[in-house]
Amino acid sequence: METKIALIGIIIEEEQGIDPTNQLLHEYREYIVGRMGIPYKQRDISIISIVLDAPQTTISTISGKLGMIPGTSVKSVVAKTK
């Protein structure tokens, strides 16, 4: 199956979103190439960036599920190259 490279940016604005986000990312760990988390204490938010190598349907599923977690904002970008 063809895979694509994607970047998903997550901003967690409410503490209740931290555990579900981490659990979901753990479920899809086989597709994660890299992850960077930044706790921005001055604004009381957490910022996470995830790089994936996955089929388009999986990228959409992960992004959609993350977006349904209360207190989170999510955006994804898919590379145009294979």
PyMOL commands that set and color helices and strands:
alter all, ss='L'
color gray80, all
select helices_A, chain A and resi 15-27+29-31+56-67
alter helices_A, ss='H'
color red, helices_A
select strands_A, chain A and resi 4-12+32-40+45-54+72-78
alter strands_A, ss='S'
color yellow, strands_A
deselect
rebuild
show_as cartoon
